[in-house]
């Protein structure tokens, strides 16, 4: 489960941000995770409480937004969700596509009180 290591890196990043901006308390941390990324949201949620214990983020609410895994068909230019359509264009049936989004993993928002 590599998610735990990633959560530790997020904690470091947020703590550095808080220090630079003189934030004493963070209320909410919002992450965006793409459907096609290697991160599994439920694992992030499961290890988050233990990872933040004793840190500035200890009482922080974690929110995760899932970003769709969309592609564009190279044959007919239809934009579609890869997961919902089994990696096949719903318009022409082609499997020749290019990923547009869905591999992201980022900190979207740090909300201080």
Contact map, one row per residue, 1 for C-alpha under 8 A:
11110000000000000000000000000000000000000010000000000000000000000000000000000000000000000000000000000000000000000
11111100000000000000000000000000000000000000000000000000000000000000000000000000000000000000000000000000000000000
11111110000000000000000000000000000000110011001000000000000000000000000000000000000000000000000000000000000000000
11111111000000000000000000000000000000000001001100100000000000000000000000000000000000000000000000000000000000000
01111111100000000000000000000000000000000000000000000000000000000000000000000000000000000000000000000000000000000
01111111110000000000000000000000000000000000000000000000000000000000000000000000000000000000000000000000000000000
00111111111000000000000000000000000000000001001100100000000000000000000000000000000000000000000000000000000000000
00011111111100000000000000000000000000000000000000100000000000000000000000000000000000000000000000000000000000000
00001111111110000000000000000000000000000000000000000000000000000000000000000000000000000000000000000000000000000
00000111111111000000000000000000000000000000000000000000000000000000000000000000000000000000000000000000001000000
00000011111111100000000000000000000000000000000000010000100000000000000000000000000000000000000000000000000000000
00000001111111110000000000000000000000000000000000000000000000000000000000000000000000000000000000000000000000000
00000000111111111000000000000000000000000000000000000000000000000000000000000000000000000000000000000000000000000
00000000011111111100000000000000000000000000000000000000000000000000000000000000000000000000000000000000000001000
00000000001111111110000000000000000000000000000000000001100000000000000000000000000000000000000000000000000000000
00000000000111111111000000000000000000000000000000000000000000000000000000000000000000000000000000000000000000000
00000000000011111111100000000000000000000000000000000000000000000000000000000000000000000000000000000000000000000
00000000000001111111111100000000000000000000000000000000000000000000000000000000000000000000000000000000000000000
00000000000000111111111000000000000000000000000000000000000000000000000000000000000000000000000000000000000000000
00000000000000011111111000000000000000000000000000000000000000000000000000000000000000000000000000000000000000000
00000000000000001111111000000000000000000000000000000000000000000000000000000000000000000000000000000000000000000
00000000000000000111111100000000000000000000000000000000000000000000000000000000000000000000000000000000000000000
00000000000000000111111111000000000000000000000000000000000000000000000000000000000000000000000000000000000000010
00000000000000000100011111000000000000000000000000000001000000000000000000000000000000000000000000000000000000000
00000000000000000000001111100000000000000000000000000001100000000000000000000000000000000000000000000000000000011
00000000000000000000001111111000000000000000000000000001101100000000000000000000000000000000000000000000000001111
00000000000000000000000011111000000000000000000000000000001110000000000000000000000000000000000000000000000001111
00000000000000000000000001111100000000000000000000000000000111100000000000000000000000000000000000000000000011110
00000000000000000000000001111110000000000000000000000000000111100000000000000000000000000000000000000000001111100
00000000000000000000000000011111000000000000000000000000000001111000000000000000000000000000000000000000001111000
00000000000000000000000000001111100000000000000000000000000001111000000000000000000000000000000000000000111110000
00000000000000000000000000000111110000000000000000000000000000011110000000000000000000000000000000000001111100000
00000000000000000000000000000011111010101000000000000000000000011110000000000000000000000000000000000111110000000
00000000000000000000000000000001111110000000000000000000000000000111100000000000000000000000000000001111100000000
00000000000000000000000000000000111110000000000000000000000000000111100000000000000000000000000000000110000000000
00000000000000000000000000000000011111000000000000000000000000000001100000000000000000000000000000000111000000000
00000000000000000000000000000000111111110000000000000000000000000000000000000000000000000000000000000111100000000
00000000000000000000000000000000000111110000000000000000000000000000000000000000000000000000000000000010000000000
00100000000000000000000000000000100011111011000000000000000000000000000000000000000000000000000000000000100000000
00100000000000000000000000000000000011111111000000000000000000000000000000000000000000000000000000000000000000000
00000000000000000000000000000000100000111111100000000000000000010000000000000000000000000000000000000000000000000
00000000000000000000000000000000000000011111110000000000000000000000000000000000000000000000000000000000000000000
10100000000000000000000000000000000000111111111000000000000000000000000000000000000000000000000000000000000000000
00110010000000000000000000000000000000111111111100000000000000000000000000000000000000000000000000000000000000000
00000000000000000000000000000000000000001111111110000000000001000000000000000000000000000000000000000000000000000
00000000000000000000000000000000000000000111111110000000000000000000000000000000000000000000000000000000000000000
00110010000000000000000000000000000000000011111111100000000000000000000000000000000000000000000000000000000000000
00010010000000000000000000000000000000000001111111110000000000000000000000000000000000000000000000000000000000000
00000000000000000000000000000000000000000000111111111000010000000000000000000000000000000000000000000000000000000
00000000000000000000000000000000000000000000001111111000000000000000000000000000000000000000000000000000000000000
00010011000000000000000000000000000000000000001111111000000000000000000000000000000000000000000000000000000000000
00000000001000000000000000000000000000000000000111111111110000000000000000000000000000000000000000000000000000000
00000000000000000000000000000000000000000000000011111110110000000000000000000000000000000000000000000000000000000
00000000000000000000000000000000000000000000000000011111110000000000000000000000000000000000000000000000000000000
00000000000000000000000000000000000000000000000000011111110000000000000000000000000000000000000000000000000000000
00000000000000100000000111000000000000000000000000010111111000000000000000000000000000000000000000000000000000000
00000000001000100000000011000000000000000000000000011111111100000000000000000000000000000000000000000000000000000
00000000000000000000000000000000000000000000000010011111111100000000000000000000000000000000000000000000000000000
00000000000000000000000001100000000000000000000000000001111110000000000000000000000000000000000000000000000000000
00000000000000000000000001111000000000000000000000000000111111000000000000000000000000000000000000000000000000000
00000000000000000000000000111000000000000000000000000000001111100000000000000000000000000000000000000000000000000
00000000000000000000000000011110000000000000100000000000000111110000000000000000000000000000000000000000000000000
00000000000000000000000000011110000000000000000000000000000011111000000000000000000000000000000000000000000000000
00000000000000000000000000000111100000001000000000000000000001111100000000000000000000000000000000000000000000000
00000000000000000000000000000111100000000000000000000000000000111110000000000000000000000000000000000000000000000
00000000000000000000000000000001111000000000000000000000000000011111000000000000000000000000000000000000000000000
00000000000000000000000000000001111000000000000000000000000000001111100000000000000000000000000000001101000000000
00000000000000000000000000000000011100000000000000000000000000000111110000000000100000000000000000001100000000000
00000000000000000000000000000000011100000000000000000000000000000011111000000000111000000000000000111110000000000
00000000000000000000000000000000000000000000000000000000000000000001111100000011110000000000000000111100000000000
00000000000000000000000000000000000000000000000000000000000000000000111110000011110000000000000011111000000000000
00000000000000000000000000000000000000000000000000000000000000000000011111001111000000000000000011110000000000000
00000000000000000000000000000000000000000000000000000000000000000000001111111111000000001000011111000000000000000
00000000000000000000000000000000000000000000000000000000000000000000000111111000000000000000000111000000000000000
00000000000000000000000000000000000000000000000000000000000000000000000011111000000000000001010110000000000000000
00000000000000000000000000000000000000000000000000000000000000000000000011111100000000000011000000000000000000000
00000000000000000000000000000000000000000000000000000000000000000000000111111110000000000000000000000000000000000
00000000000000000000000000000000000000000000000000000000000000000000000110011111000000001010000000000000000000000
00000000000000000000000000000000000000000000000000000000000000000000011110001111100000000000000000000000000000000
00000000000000000000000000000000000000000000000000000000000000000000011110000111110010001100000000000000000000000
00000000000000000000000000000000000000000000000000000000000000000001111000000011111110100000000000000000000000000
00000000000000000000000000000000000000000000000000000000000000000000111000000001111111110000000000000000000000000
00000000000000000000000000000000000000000000000000000000000000000000100000000000111111100000000000000000000000000
00000000000000000000000000000000000000000000000000000000000000000000000000000000111111100000000000000000000000000
00000000000000000000000000000000000000000000000000000000000000000000000000000001111111111100000000000000000000000
00000000000000000000000000000000000000000000000000000000000000000000000000000000011111110000000000000000000000000
00000000000000000000000000000000000000000000000000000000000000000000000000000000111111111000001000000000000000000
00000000000000000000000000000000000000000000000000000000000000000000000000000000010011111100111000000000000000000
00000000000000000000000000000000000000000000000000000000000000000000000010000101000010111111111010000000000000000
00000000000000000000000000000000000000000000000000000000000000000000000000000001000010011111100000000000000000000
00000000000000000000000000000000000000000000000000000000000000000000000000010100000000001111100000000000000000000
00000000000000000000000000000000000000000000000000000000000000000000000000110000000000001111110000000000000000000
00000000000000000000000000000000000000000000000000000000000000000000000000000000000000011111111000000000000000000
00000000000000000000000000000000000000000000000000000000000000000000000010100000000000011001111110000000000000000
00000000000000000000000000000000000000000000000000000000000000000000000010000000000000111000111110000000000000000
00000000000000000000000000000000000000000000000000000000000000000000000011100000000000000000011111000000000000000
00000000000000000000000000000000000000000000000000000000000000000000001111100000000000001000011111100000000000000
00000000000000000000000000000000000000000000000000000000000000000000001111000000000000000000000111110000000000000
00000000000000000000000000000000000000000000000000000000000000000000111100000000000000000000000011111100000000000
00000000000000000000000000000000000000000000000000000000000000000000111100000000000000000000000001111100000000000
00000000000000000000000000000000010000000000000000000000000000000011111000000000000000000000000000111111000000000
00000000000000000000000000000000111110000000000000000000000000000011110000000000000000000000000000111111000000000
00000000000000000000000000000000111111000000000000000000000000000000100000000000000000000000000000001111100000000
00000000000000000000000000000001110110000000000000000000000000000010000000000000000000000000000000001111110000000
00000000000000000000000000000011110010100000000000000000000000000000000000000000000000000000000000000011111000000
00000000000000000000000000000011100000000000000000000000000000000000000000000000000000000000000000000001111100000
00000000010000000000000000001111000000000000000000000000000000000000000000000000000000000000000000000000111111000
00000000000000000000000000001111000000000000000000000000000000000000000000000000000000000000000000000000011111000
00000000000000000000000000011110000000000000000000000000000000000000000000000000000000000000000000000000001111100
00000000000001000000000001111100000000000000000000000000000000000000000000000000000000000000000000000000001111110
00000000000000000000000001111000000000000000000000000000000000000000000000000000000000000000000000000000000011111
00000000000000000000001011110000000000000000000000000000000000000000000000000000000000000000000000000000000001111
00000000000000000000000011100000000000000000000000000000000000000000000000000000000000000000000000000000000000111
